[in-house]
Amino acid sequence: MVMAHDGDLDHINHLYESAIDRAKKSIAPQHKLEDWNEGGKYRYRKGAIATSGSSVALNGANGRIFEDNVTRVPGCTFENDVHGDDLPHVPAVLTGLLEEWPTLEFSKSERQVSLDGGPSFARMSMCSGKVTLDEYHQYCTSGQADHDIAPLYVFDPDILKSKSTTNSFPTPPCFSKDAMACIDGSQYRPLPPAWLLVGAARSGTPIHDHLMTV
């Protein structure tokens, strides 16, 4: 009979863990993997989403109801406004600006991306969990995301910095002139100005104004 040492067992367990499991441990090392799903001690109920026209109501996992009634404005309205002078001065969602973008290929992609999301204890991890796009694709399509209280989502600034990505996914004209670019990386604008945000159903956050973003 062969005896396995604790270190060997840790190595074996690591091999059988999914990349998403390892990302979850990086995001919230003080919590068990079971805490992320309905079977854990954090017995939130899953959020439910209902849509009506341009309004989205979220019956949250914590029992609170959030209604997104932010105005939707056709992005083509600002097609020639390269300086953004006529953009709304109140919170709004510009629609239709990305329809010319190609489909982002997740399956079989080895590009690393950062994750965010999950239950409240996992928020504000700021890129501490990473997987490949293919691994995230498997998380969404295998049903694992369905079992999480609040699924993880891709929230990554680096993927947008490559030249190939910039050419394939151009910035909409009305956002092309960034007057605040001169303070990128400073105390006044410490976070990157652009992020890739995409995720499974029920993932994400309500529309909000980030305190560290200009």
C-alpha positions as CSV (number, residue, x, y, z in Angstrom):
1,M,0.0,0.0,0.0
2,V,1.3,3.4,-0.9
3,M,0.8,6.2,1.6
4,A,0.3,9.8,0.3
5,H,1.7,12.7,2.3
6,D,-0.3,15.8,2.9
7,G,1.8,17.6,0.3
8,D,1.0,14.9,-2.3
9,L,-2.8,15.2,-1.5
10,D,-2.7,18.9,-1.9
11,H,-1.0,18.5,-5.3
12,I,-3.6,15.9,-6.4
13,N,-6.5,18.1,-5.2
14,H,-5.0,21.0,-7.1
15,L,-5.0,19.0,-10.3
16,Y,-8.7,18.1,-9.9
17,E,-9.8,21.6,-9.1
18,S,-11.2,23.6,-11.9
19,A,-9.5,26.9,-12.9
20,I,-12.6,28.7,-11.7
21,D,-12.3,27.0,-8.2
22,R,-8.7,28.3,-8.0
23,A,-9.8,31.7,-9.1
24,K,-12.5,31.7,-6.4
25,K,-9.8,30.8,-3.8
26,S,-7.6,33.7,-5.0
27,I,-10.5,36.1,-4.8
28,A,-11.8,35.1,-1.3
29,P,-9.1,32.9,0.3
30,Q,-10.9,33.0,3.7
31,H,-14.0,31.3,2.3
32,K,-14.8,27.7,1.3
33,L,-15.9,26.9,-2.3
34,E,-19.3,25.8,-0.9
35,D,-19.9,29.4,0.3
36,W,-20.2,30.5,-3.3
37,N,-23.3,28.3,-4.0
38,E,-26.7,27.6,-2.6
39,G,-25.4,24.7,-0.6
40,G,-23.1,26.8,1.5
41,K,-23.7,28.5,4.9
42,Y,-24.4,31.8,3.1
43,R,-28.0,30.9,2.2
44,Y,-28.8,33.7,-0.1
45,R,-31.5,33.0,-2.6
46,K,-30.7,33.6,-6.2
47,G,-31.6,36.9,-7.7
48,A,-34.4,37.1,-10.2
49,I,-34.4,39.4,-13.2
50,A,-37.5,40.8,-14.9
51,T,-37.5,43.2,-17.9
52,S,-40.2,45.5,-19.1
53,G,-39.4,47.7,-22.0
54,S,-36.1,49.5,-21.2
55,S,-36.5,48.9,-17.4
56,V,-34.9,46.1,-15.6
57,A,-35.9,45.0,-12.1
58,L,-33.6,42.8,-10.0
59,N,-35.2,41.0,-7.1
60,G,-31.8,40.6,-5.3
61,A,-30.4,37.6,-3.5
62,N,-30.6,39.6,-0.2
63,G,-34.3,40.4,-0.6
64,R,-33.8,44.0,-1.8
65,I,-35.4,45.1,-5.1
66,F,-33.4,47.2,-7.4
67,E,-35.0,48.8,-10.5
68,D,-32.9,50.0,-13.3
69,N,-34.8,52.8,-14.9
70,V,-31.8,54.5,-16.4
71,T,-32.7,56.2,-19.7
72,R,-31.6,54.4,-22.9
73,V,-30.5,56.6,-25.8
74,P,-29.7,55.4,-29.4
75,G,-25.9,55.7,-29.8
76,C,-26.3,56.7,-33.4
77,T,-27.6,60.0,-32.1
78,F,-23.9,60.9,-31.3
79,E,-22.3,59.3,-34.4
80,N,-20.6,62.5,-35.5
81,D,-20.0,63.9,-32.0
82,V,-16.3,62.9,-31.7
83,H,-15.7,65.2,-28.7
84,G,-18.8,64.0,-26.8
85,D,-20.1,67.6,-26.4
86,D,-23.7,66.5,-26.8
87,L,-23.6,63.4,-24.6
88,P,-26.2,63.2,-21.9
89,H,-25.3,65.0,-18.6
90,V,-27.4,62.6,-16.6
91,P,-26.8,58.8,-16.2
92,A,-27.8,57.1,-19.5
93,V,-27.1,53.9,-21.5
94,L,-26.2,54.4,-25.1
95,T,-27.4,51.5,-27.2
96,G,-26.4,50.0,-30.5
97,L,-22.8,51.3,-30.4
98,L,-21.2,47.8,-30.5
99,E,-23.2,46.2,-33.2
100,E,-20.3,46.3,-35.7
101,W,-18.0,44.5,-33.3
102,P,-17.2,40.9,-34.2
103,T,-18.1,38.1,-31.9
104,L,-15.5,37.7,-29.1
105,E,-14.2,34.1,-29.4
106,F,-14.2,32.4,-26.0
107,S,-14.0,28.8,-26.8
108,K,-10.4,27.4,-27.1
109,S,-8.9,30.8,-26.3
110,E,-5.9,30.7,-24.0
111,R,-6.0,34.5,-23.3
112,Q,-5.9,35.2,-19.6
113,V,-8.6,37.5,-18.2
114,S,-9.5,38.8,-14.7
115,L,-12.7,38.0,-12.9
116,D,-15.0,39.8,-10.5
117,G,-18.4,39.2,-9.0
118,G,-19.7,36.5,-6.7
119,P,-21.4,36.9,-3.4
120,S,-20.9,40.1,-1.3
121,F,-17.8,38.7,0.5
122,A,-16.0,38.3,-2.9
123,R,-16.6,41.8,-4.3
124,M,-13.8,44.4,-4.9
125,S,-11.2,41.7,-5.6
126,M,-9.7,43.9,-8.3
127,C,-8.3,41.3,-10.7
128,S,-7.0,38.8,-8.1
129,G,-8.8,35.9,-9.9
130,K,-7.7,34.9,-13.4
131,V,-8.7,32.2,-15.9
132,T,-8.5,31.8,-19.7
133,L,-11.4,32.8,-21.9
134,D,-11.9,29.1,-22.7
135,E,-12.0,28.2,-19.0
136,Y,-14.6,30.9,-18.4
137,H,-16.6,29.6,-21.4
138,Q,-16.6,26.2,-19.8
139,Y,-17.8,27.7,-16.5
140,C,-20.8,29.3,-18.3
141,T,-21.7,26.3,-20.5
142,S,-21.2,23.5,-18.0
143,G,-23.8,24.7,-15.6
144,Q,-21.3,25.6,-12.9
145,A,-22.3,29.3,-13.1
146,D,-26.0,28.3,-12.6
147,H,-25.2,26.9,-9.2
148,D,-23.4,30.0,-7.9
149,I,-25.4,32.5,-5.9
150,A,-24.0,35.3,-8.0
151,P,-21.9,34.1,-11.0
152,L,-18.4,35.5,-11.7
153,Y,-18.0,37.7,-14.8
154,V,-15.0,38.8,-16.9
155,F,-13.9,42.3,-15.8
156,D,-10.6,42.9,-17.5
157,P,-8.7,46.0,-18.6
158,D,-5.6,44.4,-20.2
159,I,-7.3,42.5,-23.0
160,L,-8.3,45.9,-24.5
161,K,-4.7,47.1,-24.7
162,S,-3.4,44.8,-27.5
163,K,-3.3,46.3,-30.9
164,S,-5.3,43.4,-32.5
165,T,-8.1,43.9,-29.9
166,T,-8.1,47.7,-30.5
167,N,-8.5,47.2,-34.2
168,S,-11.2,44.6,-33.9
169,F,-13.2,46.4,-31.1
170,P,-12.7,50.1,-31.8
171,T,-13.9,52.8,-29.4
172,P,-17.2,54.4,-30.4
173,P,-16.6,57.8,-32.0
174,C,-18.3,59.8,-29.2
175,F,-15.9,58.3,-26.7
176,S,-12.8,58.5,-28.9
177,K,-11.4,61.8,-27.5
178,D,-10.6,61.2,-23.8
179,A,-9.9,64.6,-22.3
180,M,-8.8,63.0,-19.0
181,A,-6.3,60.6,-20.6
182,C,-3.4,62.8,-19.3
183,I,-4.2,61.8,-15.7
184,D,-4.4,58.0,-16.3
185,G,-2.7,56.1,-13.6
186,S,-2.6,59.1,-11.2
187,Q,-4.3,59.5,-7.8
188,Y,-7.1,61.2,-9.7
189,R,-7.7,58.3,-12.1
190,P,-6.0,55.3,-10.6
191,L,-8.1,52.7,-12.5
192,P,-7.9,52.0,-16.2
193,P,-10.5,53.9,-18.2
194,A,-11.7,50.9,-20.2
195,W,-12.6,47.4,-19.3
196,L,-14.0,44.3,-21.0
197,L,-17.2,43.4,-19.1
198,V,-19.0,40.2,-20.1
199,G,-20.6,37.4,-18.1
200,A,-23.1,34.7,-17.6
201,A,-26.8,35.3,-16.8
202,R,-27.4,36.9,-13.3
203,S,-23.8,38.1,-13.2
204,G,-22.7,41.8,-13.0
205,T,-23.7,44.7,-10.9
206,P,-26.4,47.4,-11.1
207,I,-25.4,50.5,-13.1
208,H,-23.4,52.7,-10.8
209,D,-20.8,55.6,-10.6
210,H,-17.5,54.2,-9.5
211,L,-15.9,56.4,-6.9
212,M,-12.4,55.8,-8.3
213,T,-13.2,56.4,-12.0
214,V,-13.3,59.8,-13.8
